[in-house]
Amino acid sequence: MIPIKLDNFWNELSIFSFERAKEMADKEKETALKTQSSHLGSSGFNWVILSTALSQLAFAEKAYTNLSFLAPKGFLRKDVNVSNNF
């Protein structure tokens, strides 16, 4: 069951659906937190840590992708927008 969820997460990242991937990771984290106190023990705690890391990874990937279209700025140079090259 866990590999299927991870597979779905990586598929969402591969199609640049960062918000959906982050939502999936956050939902799994909340589910693991609810069930951890009842019966999962340390394996549930490990899943919470992994889900948190995956959520942060999705956020970082989104931020990195959004930085690629920033305009370079320099002293005494003409500002050229990177997106004009495409």
N, C-alpha and C positions, 0 to 999 in steps of 0.2 A: 504494500500500500504506500509506503514512504517513497520508493523509487518512482512510482507513478506521479506523485506530487512534485518531486524534484524534476522529473522530466517535463512536466507542464510548466514549471517555473523557467527552466532553461529555454523551452520553446518560446515563451513570452519574451524573454530577453533577446532571443535571436531575431524576432520580428520587430524589435524596437518598441515593444509595448511595455515600457518601463513602469508606468502607473499600475497596470494590471498585475505585473509581476510583484510589485511592492505590496499591493493589496492582498495577493495570494499569500505572501510570506507573513504579513501581519495577521491575516486570518488564522493561519496555522499556529502562529505564536499564541494568539488568544485561546485557541482550542487546546493547545498543550498546557497553557497555564491553568485552565479550568480543570483539565483531567489530571494534572500533575499532583495536585493536593490529595486526590482521592486514591489512586492506585499505581501510577506509573513510576514514581520514584526517580532515580537518577537518570534513567533513559529519557524521561519526560523533560528533565532539566536540560539535558544535552540537546534535545530537539528545540527547546526555547532559545538556547544560545545559537544554534544553527539558523533558526528562523530569523532571529534578530540580525545576524550577519548577512543573510540573504536579502533582507529588507534594505540594509545599508548599502549592499552591493548594487541593488537596483537603483537606488537614489544616486549613487556615485556614477553609474553608467549613464544615467540621464543627464547629470551635470556635465560629464565629459563630452557627451554627444552635442550638447547645446553650446559648448565652447568652440567647436570647430568652425563656426561661422562668424566669429568675432572679427572686426576690422582691425588690421594691424596699424599701430600708430607709432610714429617715430619723429624725431626732431629733423626739421627741414626736408621731410619727405612728403610726397603726395599720399594722402590717405586713400587706399584702395581696398574696397570691400572684397573679402574672399568670395562671397556668394556671386559676385559679378563674373568670376572666372568660370562658373558653371553655366 
